[in-house]
Amino acid sequence: ILKLQFLYFIGDTHKKRMKLLFVALLSLAGSAFGTEQVRIALGKTTDALSVEWHTENTQGGTPTVRWGTQNGSLIHSATGDSRKFTVDAGRVWYSHVAVMSGLSVNTEYYYQVGDSSTGFSQVFKVMNRRTRPAGQPYRHILMGDMGSSCAFTLCTACTQHSYTCDKTTCAKNTSVGLVSETDADMILHVGDFAYNMGTNNGTVGDQFFKNIEQIAAWTPYMVSHGNHEDDATDLAHYIESWRNMPTNSVPPTFKTANGAGAANSLYFSWEFGLVHYVAMSTELWFGVTDGNTTVASLLAWLKVDLEKANKNREAVPWIVVHGHRSIYCSCDGDCHADARKVRKEMEPILFDYGVDFFINGHEHNYERMWPTYKDKSDQSNVNPRAPIYVVTGAAGSQEMHEPFIFPQPSWSAFRSNSFSYSRMFVYNATHIHWQQVQTD
């Protein structure tokens, strides 16, 4: 029997916050920076992890990652590649990606990144593909729509008054929020970063990556593309800033305002433990394209990927597809209109290939659907006969909450208008336990 359990968990609370659109009149001074904004992602194979970081220049140094199983003895190294970013007005910066390979699973590694000119980062620690003892579940953290300001799920100290909510800001209380999820196997952010990565000539994006470094440099941080990464500048930021994703898309590269040649992270797939994850950009239905990556190219690639995943279900039984906009949601008319547009082509594919979950953000609330197909549901999570749709877009941004205006339909199992993120505990081939952690 396949059983899915869902709980709503109320953690320590913040002070009550406005539930209307909040426009933050904030600023960040542009300044020179060295090796910073470090984040790590799962590699294309189980023995690899991919690291990305940013610098203001590349003069005289080769981007390098050093690693080892003991702090102070980083005996392995690999050189990376660099790409120049020229879209932000009045400044130039560089993204660097390097891969640690030959890693053992269930092993902790210490690492640092940098070069001889700009200098090296602090030493971070990461677990490569933790395996769990029998009876102990994998722990996956999922959320969407988190800004540089108002990142209320990151830690209790994040506010609407500042874009800065970094390690120093959060140090007073690391017992709740995303900073407390130190036992997580991976984190998944389903679109909308920083609000926005290109704002203030990209300095808001810089600060976002400084803020999440306290979690994203220590735990693999995976992503999908959101609508706040749609315009030319923000799309370029997204593509260049997540080059460390384990992309396997067709076509393999995506052209932006920053030029051609960067890895195509608008759709790709990877596996962790018992789950096959598929990232996809719902924004392809709303005008995002470079002429080669389109809705048609996504759907053709997706069918091939899901066919392959289904042949491997004995080893990897769960399939989770994630994007940004909803396929099912019930908060308002804007939600419904967008969902119907994506649903027309995506719902038959998800159903036909036995996808277990579709996870998205975009709506700044939490809503879990019953297993649903063509607006109908059995209202049971035991041996579900259709995908379960989950909206988890309430990580916190300057746009604040999104209220539920429409009555709750029969296929909607639970709705909450609170800042929150998700925990997905994967026990085995038949049981998943889901928690939603409220932080306001």
MOURFEN-V661292 format. One record per residue. N is the residue number from 0. SS is DSSP state (A for helix, B for strand, O for the rest). NEAR is the number of other C-alpha atoms within 12 Angstrom. Layout:
n;ss;near
N;SS;NEAR
N;SS;NEAR
This chain:
n;ss;near
0;O;12
1;O;20
2;B;22
3;B;30
4;B;26
5;B;28
6;B;21
7;B;26
8;B;23
9;B;21
10;O;24
11;O;22
12;O;23
13;O;27
14;O;15
15;O;15
16;O;24
17;O;23
18;O;22
19;O;15
20;O;18
21;O;22
22;O;17
23;O;21
24;O;13
25;O;22
26;O;19
27;O;21
28;O;16
29;O;22
30;O;17
31;O;17
32;O;25
33;O;29
34;O;37
35;B;38
36;B;39
37;B;47
38;B;48
39;B;48
40;B;45
41;B;47
42;O;35
43;O;23
44;O;26
45;O;27
46;O;22
47;O;31
48;B;44
49;B;44
50;B;50
51;B;46
52;B;48
53;B;46
54;B;39
55;O;31
56;O;32
57;O;30
58;O;17
59;O;12
60;O;22
61;O;26
62;O;38
63;B;36
64;B;42
65;B;35
66;B;35
67;B;30
68;O;24
69;B;19
70;O;19
71;O;18
72;B;16
73;O;23
74;O;18
75;B;24
76;B;25
77;B;29
78;B;25
79;O;28
80;B;29
81;B;32
82;B;33
83;B;27
84;B;35
85;O;25
86;O;26
87;O;28
88;O;16
89;O;14
90;O;21
91;O;25
92;B;36
93;B;36
94;B;41
95;B;42
96;B;40
97;B;38
98;B;39
99;B;40
100;O;27
101;O;21
102;O;28
103;O;21
104;O;25
105;O;19
106;B;22
107;B;25
108;B;38
109;B;32
110;B;41
111;B;41
112;B;45
113;B;43
114;B;33
115;O;19
116;O;18
117;O;26
118;B;26
119;B;26
120;O;30
121;O;25
122;O;26
123;B;33
124;B;32
125;B;43
126;B;34
127;B;38
128;O;34
129;O;31
130;O;26
131;O;23
132;O;11
133;O;10
134;O;13
135;O;16
136;O;28
137;B;32
138;B;34
139;B;40
140;B;42
141;B;47
142;B;53
143;O;50
144;O;53
145;B;52
146;B;46
147;O;46
148;O;44
149;O;44
150;O;50
151;O;46
152;O;49
153;O;51
154;O;45
155;O;36
156;O;35
157;O;43
158;O;34
159;O;29
160;O;21
161;O;28
162;O;41
163;O;35
164;O;38
165;O;33
166;A;29
167;A;19
168;A;24
169;A;30
170;O;20
171;O;17
172;O;20
173;O;25
174;O;21
175;O;30
176;O;39
177;A;49
178;A;39
179;A;26
180;O;29
181;O;26
182;O;26
183;O;34
184;O;40
185;B;42
186;B;38
187;B;48
188;B;42
189;O;49
190;O;51
191;O;48
192;B;50
193;B;44
194;O;42
195;O;39
196;O;42
197;O;35
198;O;31
199;O;26
200;O;28
201;O;38
202;A;36
203;A;34
204;A;40
205;A;47
206;A;40
207;A;43
208;A;41
209;A;32
210;A;41
211;A;44
212;A;36
213;A;37
214;A;42
215;A;43
216;O;42
217;O;37
218;O;41
219;O;43
220;B;40
221;B;47
222;B;51
223;O;49
224;O;45
225;O;46
226;A;39
227;A;39
228;A;41
229;O;35
230;O;25
231;A;25
232;A;30
233;A;36
234;A;42
235;A;44
236;A;48
237;A;47
238;A;42
239;A;45
240;A;49
241;O;44
242;O;45
243;O;41
244;O;45
245;O;38
246;O;36
247;O;29
248;O;32
249;O;27
250;O;27
251;O;25
252;B;27
253;B;32
254;B;28
255;B;32
256;O;25
257;O;28
258;B;23
259;B;20
260;B;22
261;B;35
262;B;32
263;O;41
264;O;43
265;O;55
266;B;45
267;B;41
268;B;40
269;B;36
270;B;33
271;B;37
272;O;33
273;O;34
274;B;38
275;B;33
276;B;40
277;B;45
278;B;42
279;B;45
280;O;48
281;A;45
282;A;35
283;A;33
284;A;33
285;A;22
286;O;19
287;O;29
288;O;30
289;O;26
290;O;16
291;O;22
292;O;32
293;O;28
294;A;29
295;A;19
296;A;26
297;A;37
298;A;29
299;A;21
300;A;28
301;A;33
302;A;25
303;A;22
304;A;33
305;A;34
306;A;21
307;A;18
308;A;30
309;A;25
310;A;18
311;O;18
312;O;24
313;O;16
314;O;18
315;O;24
316;O;29
317;B;37
318;B;41
319;B;39
320;B;46
321;B;49
322;O;50
323;O;49
324;O;47
325;O;52
326;O;45
327;O;50
328;O;50
329;O;39
330;O;34
331;O;23
332;A;18
333;A;22
334;A;32
335;A;24
336;A;20
337;A;28
338;A;35
339;A;24
340;A;23
341;A;31
342;A;29
343;A;19
344;A;23
345;A;37
346;A;31
347;A;21
348;A;29
349;A;39
350;A;28
351;A;19
352;O;29
353;O;31
354;O;40
355;O;42
356;B;40
357;B;45
358;B;49
359;B;53
360;O;51
361;O;51
362;O;51
363;O;45
364;O;44
365;B;46
366;B;45
367;B;44
368;B;40
369;O;38
370;O;36
371;B;37
372;B;30
373;O;20
374;O;26
375;B;20
376;B;23
377;O;23
378;O;25
379;O;25
380;O;32
381;B;20
382;O;23
383;O;29
384;O;26
385;O;33
386;O;44
387;B;48
388;B;44
389;B;51
390;B;50
391;B;55
392;O;51
393;O;50
394;O;54
395;B;52
396;O;47
397;O;39
398;O;36
399;O;38
400;O;35
401;O;38
402;O;29
403;O;28
404;O;17
405;O;17
406;O;15
407;O;20
408;O;26
409;O;22
410;O;31
411;B;32
412;B;30
413;B;28
414;B;36
415;B;35
416;O;31
417;O;38
418;O;51
419;B;49
420;B;54
421;B;46
422;B;35
423;B;37
424;B;34
425;B;37
426;O;29
427;O;28
428;O;26
429;O;26
430;B;28
431;B;33
432;B;26
433;B;32
434;B;30
435;B;41
436;B;37
437;B;36
438;O;37
439;O;36
